[in-house]
Amino acid sequence: MNTKIYKHVHSLAKDLMQAVHRKNQIRFDQCYAELKKVCEDNESTDKDHPVQWETLADFTDDLELAISIYDKALLKAEAINSKDFLSSIAFAIASLQVELGDKASAIEHLKNAKINSNKIADKDLKVEISDLLEELGVVTEVAEIIEVPEVVEVPKKLKEWKDL
């Protein structure tokens, strides 16, 4: 990701947090609009990145709208195969789906988050994913998926090993 954009998004996130803490809705709305513009301006360019969309969704009050923004971020994370973003975004979606009462969808997103989290260093996120799965009554170990090379049948020309 472009460092300049990352720093701008990070700065806007800090400003949004500060506005929330100070209960300054006007400042919050200004920063949110600026972050939304960054996302829209960079969409479908080489500057497009899941971090900006995930951040926008993080500060979106409307849960349905937040999920749709997270879905967009998830697509961007899939495009770059970022296990960190795939895990955190799927967890965020699942958390909102729990709030909305959509347990089945939440579980599916959590299972995907758990699979992707096998490849990340963030132990806290891994615990949060497992805890929410357990809270939803899912006690399942999701094993790491290992790619197995395709087995190709070779015509047998030798009768025994001794023929080598």
Helices and strands as residue ranges (DSSP letters): H 3-21, H 25-42, H 50-58, H 63-80, H 83-99, H 103-117, H 123-135, G 161-163
